[in-house]
Amino acid sequence: MTSIEASKLRILVVDDEPAVGNTVKMLLEFDGHEVETTNSSQEALGLFESGRFDLVFTDFAMPGMNGHQLAAAIKAGAPEQPIVMVTGHAGTLLPSPDVDLVIGKPFLLEDLREAIARVMPEESLTA
C-alpha cells in the first residue's frame, strides 16, 4: 500500500455534470477518501468556507463561475489550498496561477491518484 492509499483525505469535488462528479467521488472513495460533491461553484465556496478540505477537484466549464474563477476565489482566502482541475479542455486551457494541476477527461483512478501525489504536501500523505 502506498502512502497515498494509506492517507485518507477530505476532498471537495465540483462539477456541473452530476454523473462526472459522482464518478470522481466513487473513484476517490474507493481509496478511502472522504468526498463531498456539488454541481455549483457558488455552493462549493459555501462548502469550502464551512468545512476543511485537504484538496479540491473542479471542472473548468461550469455556468456562472468557471473553474479558474472558483480556484481564484478559494486561493484568495486559502493560498496554500491544492486545487486540481479535471476538464475536457485540458489541451486548450491557459495556465492559471490558482490551479496546481490540470488533468483531462476522460480519466482513470490512476490519474486521480497521480494528481493527489503531485499536488499534496508530502507530510499530508503520510498522516
N, C-alpha and C positions, 0 to 999 in steps of 0.2 A: 504494500500500500504506500503510495507517495504521500508527501507532506500535504499536497493539495487535497487528496482524498481523505486524509486524516483530519484536516482542518475544516470545520464547518463554519460557513459564512452566512451572514444575514444580507440578502440580496434583494434589491428593488428592480423589477423588470417593467419597462414601459414600452408598449407597442399598441398602436391604434387598431391593429388586427388581433382580436381576442385569440384566434387559433394559433397565431405565432407566439404571442405572449404566453399562452398556456403550454405550448411546446417547449419553449425555453424553460419555463417553470418546472415542467415534468423532468426535463433532462438534468437540470441543476439539483432538483430534489432527489434524483437517482443517486447522486453523490452525497446526499445527506445535508445539503444546504437548506436553510430556511429562506423561502422565497415569497415575496409579496408582489402581485402584479396589478397593473392598472392600464387602461387604454387611453388615458388622458394625461397630457403634460401638466395641466393645472392641478389635477388630483395628485400627480406624482410629487409636485412641490409641497403640497399639504402633507402627504405621507412622509416625505423626506424630513420636513420640519418637525413632525411629531414623533418620529422614530429614528433609531440609529441604524444605519445601513453601512456595511463594510464595502459594498460595491453596488454600482448602478449599471444596468444594461438598458440602453434605449435605442429605439428605432430613430431614423432620421426624418422620413417623410410622414409627418403627422399634421392633422388640421390644427389651426390655432397657433400652436407653438411647436416649431420643429425641434429635432434632436439637438442641434447646435445651440439653439436658444435655451432649451431646457438645461443643457450642460453648463452654459454660461451662468444661468440663474442659480444653479446648485453650487458651482465653484465660487460665485460671489460671496456666499456665506460659509463655504467649506472648501477652501482652495486645495486641500490635500485629498479630497474625495476622488477615488478612482472611478472613472466613467468609461465604459466600453460602448461603442455604437455598433449595432447589428443592423445592417441595411442592404437592400438590393442595389444601392447606388455606390457601393464601396469603390469601384473603379473610377468614378467621376467626381467624388466629393473633394472639395478643397480642404486642406488641413485646418484643424481648429485647435487653438491652444487649450481649450476646455475639454477636449476629448483625448483620453490617453491611448486609445487603440480603436481601430475600425476593423470589423470582420464582416465578410459578405454573406448574404443569403444566397443559396441555401447553405446551411452549416450542419456540422455533426457535433455530438457530445465532445469529441476530442478537440474541436475548435474552441468550444466554450472553456474546456479545461486549460488549454494553452493560453487563452486570453486571461484567465484568472492568474495563471502562473506569471504572465508577463507584467500585469499591472498591480498586483498586490504586493505590499511590502513583505519581505521575507519573514519578519517576525510574526505577521498575522497568519502565515501559512503553517506555522509550527505550533500555534497555540492549541 
